[in-house]
Amino acid sequence: MIARWAADAVVLLHLLFIAFVVAGALLLLKDRRWVYAHLPAVAWGAYAELTATQCPLTPVENWLREAEGAQGFSGG
């Protein structure tokens, strides 16, 4: 049960990161210091998409799902 919650938390963290990459520039309107977090996130997001790199969170999620007895997935 805890492994499933942890896997769900990893998925939530992944979705929050994607939302930050896509819409994080809006935070720059409030405070320019967000640029130091947003630019590396955008760089990683662009690199991962353009090179079909697997996100490091995917194996963690799969490991947690398999620890719970569920089936992981093979894609990125």
N, C-alpha and C positions, 0 to 999 in steps of 0.2 A: 504494500500500500504506500509506504513512504517512497519507494523507488518510482512509483507512478506519479506521485505528486512532484517529486524532484524532476522527472522527465517533463512534466507539464510546465514546471517553472523554467526549465531550459528553453522550451518552446516559447514561453512568454518573453523571456529575455531576448530571444532571437527576433521575435516580432517587434519588440521595443527598439532594438538596434536598427532594424529595417526602417521603422517609422522615423527614427532619428536621422538616418541617412537621407531619406526622401524629404522630410519636412523640417529638418533641424535648422535649416537656414533661416526659418522664421524666428528662431531664438536670437539670431544676430540682430534683429530689429530691437530687441529688448536690451541685450548686453553683448558688446563686441567680443568679449572674452570667450564666448562659445566657439569662436572660430578655431581655437586650439584643440577642441574636441571634435568639431564637425569635419574639418579638413582631413584628418587621418581616417575618420569613419567613412567619408566619401571615397577616399583613395582606396581603402580596403574593399568597400562595396563594389567599386568600379573594377578593381583588379579581379575580384572573385567572379564577377559576372562575365567579364571579357575573356577570362582564361578558363572558365568552367572549374575553378578551384572549389573544393569541398570546404564548407565552413567548419571550423574546429568544434563547433557546438553539435554538429550532426553525429559524430561518433559518440559523444557523451550522451546524447539523447538515446541513441540506439543501445548503448551499454546499459543505461538505466531501464529502458523498456524490456530488454532481454533479462535483466536481473529480476524483474517482476514476473517474468514468464510470458510476456507478450512478444510479438514478433516485431523486430526493428524493420527498417527499410534499407534498400541498397542504394538509393539515389542520393543526390545532394539536396 
